[in-house]
């Protein structure tokens, strides 16, 4: 705060006072955003909101320790991935400050130990659900067996494995603490899977240079940007049909507006970021931050 005062003091008598204050606020916000994206905190926040979505659709009370476990699980997996993917990250996100592999490994292990401890305290079902994405994340980032490729090195599997992990976390963690209709569980799982798949393929289209460097073949590299955009429009349209069917079946009457918002938002980011020369840093806050306005809509709906 003292630094901020020193920067704006000379302009107090100027007509540009508001402009300088806004400029300083903008740069501070960008600095915070860079820190959150470079440390996977932003992604982990999104994962927590996805789990909250599952709790509310099932009609369960939100369990804070489960939301925290989802946050730590995601932070651990993505920190591990940052430790193994420093080369491609340097190409895809040159503006993001990189840290040592040891830093990411310590962060990953610490978060995972805390996460699994929560799972042990909450019962076997919660522990099993938490373990599934971690196993997928481990095989995704690390070559466990020398003769077998990492999951992310198998064409198309990179995005599918990430979407599967998020869907398992969002749909099954809330279910592990209570009961819910199978149709609701299926809706939450399928909806999260499709929405996260759209997000991941968008990032793959932004990360093509880094993926080529690391020898990873992704969906956009196979289809090309024009066909990738068409593919994303088709699967996002399918999620719209899923929402329509679930609404007509009476499963998500209360949450149909935010589901439609999510689908429309996905169409927007497909149009903005696939096939255009945008940098990952420009797209990450918008694409990853999609669940933040959804959380705001949930709060408005339940008021």
N, C-alpha and C positions, 0 to 999 in steps of 0.2 A: 504494500500500500504506500510505503514511503517513496518507492521508485516511481509509482504512478503519480504521486503528488508532485514530485520533482519534474516529471515530464510535462505536466499540464500547467504548472505554475506560470511559466512565461506567457501563456496565452490567455490568462484570466481576463485581461482587459480587451482582448481581441474579439471581433465578431465571429471568428472561427473557433471559439472555445468548444462549442458543441461538436463541431467536425473533428477536432483533435481528440476529444474524449471518446467519440465513437470509433475513431481509428485505433486508439490504444486498446479499447475494449475488444475490437475485432481481432487484433493481433494476439491478445491474451487468450481469447477464445480458441483461435487456431492452434496456439501452443498447447492448450489443454487437450484439444481434439487430437493433435498429433501424438501426444503422450498416450491417450486412451487407445488409439488405433494401433500404435506400435507395441503396446503391452497386452493387447487382446482384451482389455477391460471393456471396451465398447461391445465387442462380440459377446462377451460373457453376460453383460447386461441384457442383451437381446435374448439370450438363452433363458434367463430368468423370467422374462416377460412371456416367452413361449410356454413355459410351465404354468405360469399364472393363467394364461388363456385356457389351458387344459383343465385346471381346477375349476374355473368359472363355468365352462361349458358343461362339466359334469355336475355342477351344483354343489361342489365340496367347499368347505372352508379352506382358505389358503394356509398351508403349513410353512411358516417362515424358514424352518431348517431345510425343507426340501427345495425351496427357492434358492437358498444359499448353496445347497449341494449342487444344483444345476449350474449355478454361477461358477463354482470351483471346478466342476467337471469340465466345463467348456474352457475355462482359463488354463487348466492343466493340459488338455489335448492340444490346444492351439499354441501354447508355449513350447510343447514338445516339437510341434511342427516347425516352429520358428528356429529351434535349435538344429533341426535336420535340413532346413531349406534356406540357409543363409545366402547361397549363390543366387537362386532365382528371386528371392526377396530383394536383393541388392539391385537387380535389373528392373523388377516390377515396381518397387517403391523406393527409388533412390533418395527421395526427400525425407524418408523416415529414418530417424536415428537407429542404427543397429547396435545391439548389445552382444556380449560374448555368449558362446554356447553354454558355458557354465552357469551364467545368469539365468538363462531360460530353463535349463535342466533343474536347477535348484527350485525355481518358481513352480515348475511343473510337478515335481515330486512332492513339494510341500502342500500344494493345492490338492493333489490326489489323495495324499494321506488323510488330510482333513475331511475331504469329501467322503472317502470310504468309511471313516470313523462315524460320520453322520449316518451312513447307510447301515452300519452295524447296530447303532443305537435304535434305529427305526425299524429294524426287522429284516429278515432274509429276502423278502420280495423286493424291498427298496434297494438292498445291497446288490441283488442280481441285476436289476434294471440299471443301476449306476455302473456296474461292471461291463455291461454290453457295449456302450459307446466307447468306453476306455479301451477295450480290446480292439474294436474297429479302428480307433484312432491310433493305437500302437502299430497295428499292421499297416495302416495307411501311411504312417510317417517313417517307420523303421523297417529295414530288410531283416526280418526275424530269421529267415533261412536264406543262406547265400544263393541257393539255386532258384529261389522264387522271387519275383518282383514285388515291390511295395504295391499296395492297392492303388495308389495314385498313379502308378506307372502303367496300369492296365487301361486301355482306351475306354473312356466313358465311365469307368468305375470311380474315378476321383470324385465327381460331383454326386453320384448316386450314393456313395458311402457316407459322405457328409450329410446329405439329406436324410438318409436312414437313421443316422445317429441322433440328429435333432428331432426327428419324428418319434423315435423311441423315448427320448427324454421328455418331450412335451406331452405325449399321449399316455405313456405307461407309468411315469413317476406319480402323477396324481392318482392314477388308477390303483397303484400299489398300496395306497393308504385307505382305500374304500372300495365301493362298488359303483358300477356305472353300466348303462345299457351298452351292449356290444356295438349297436349302430352308432352311438355317440363316440365310442372309442375309435371305431373305424373312421368316422368323419374327421376327428381331431388328428389321427395319425396321417390319413391321406392328405388332408388340407395342409398340414405343416410340411409334409414330405414334398408336395408340389411347389409350395411357396419357397421353401429353402432350395429346392432344385433349380428353380428359376434364378434365384439369387446367385447360386454357385456357378451356373453356366454363364451368367453375366460377368462374374469376376474372371472366369476362364477366358472370356473374350478380351478382357482388359489385360490379362496376364500372359498372352500368347508368346511374347518375347522371352519372358523368364522361363516359361514351360519348355520352350524349344531348347534353351540353354541346358536345362536339367534333364532333357530327354523324355519329358512327359507328353503324351499325346492326349489331348482333350477333345471334347465334342466340337467346339468351334474350329479346332485345327483340322478335323475330319470333314465337317460340313461346310466350312467357310462362314463368313459373317452373315451373308444374306440368308442362307438356309438355316443358320442358327437362330436368327430372329424369327423366322417362320416356325421353327420347332418350338421356341419358347411361347409364341402366341398360341399355338395349338394346345400345349399342355396347360397353359394358364386358362384357356377357354374351358378345358376339361374341368379345372377346379371350379369354374363358374357353374358348370352343370352339376357338379357335386353339391355345391351350396344350394342350388335351386331344388335338387332332389331332397336334401336334408331339411330345407325349409318346408316343402310341401308335406314331408313326413312328420312335421312337428318337432324335429329334433333340436333345431337351433333358432327358433322364432325370436328369442330375445337378442341373439347375436348375429342376425342376418345382415344388419347394416354394417357392422365392422368387418364381416367376411367379404361383403361386396367392396368395401373400401380397400381392403387388402388386395383384392384381385385387380381393381382399377389402378391402384398404386403400382402393382407389378407390370401392368401394361405400360404405364408411364415410364418406369425405369428401363423396360425393354427398348422402348422408343428412344430414350435419351442416351443409353450407354452401349447398345449393341450396334456395331457397324460405324461408330463414330470414333474420332481420335481423342478420346478422353483418357486422362490419367487415372490410375487406381485411386490415388488420394482424393481426387475430386468426386469419384463415385462412391467411395466407401462410406462416408457419413450419410449419404442419401439412401444407398441400397441397404446397408446394415441397420440404419436407423429407422427402418420401416415399422418395426414393432413398437416404437416409442409413441407415435400418434395413435396406434391401435390401443395401447394401454390407456391413453387419454380418453378414447371413445368408450372403452370398457367402464371407466370410472363414471363417465357421463350417463351411460346406460343404467348403471346400478345405483345411481344417486336417488 
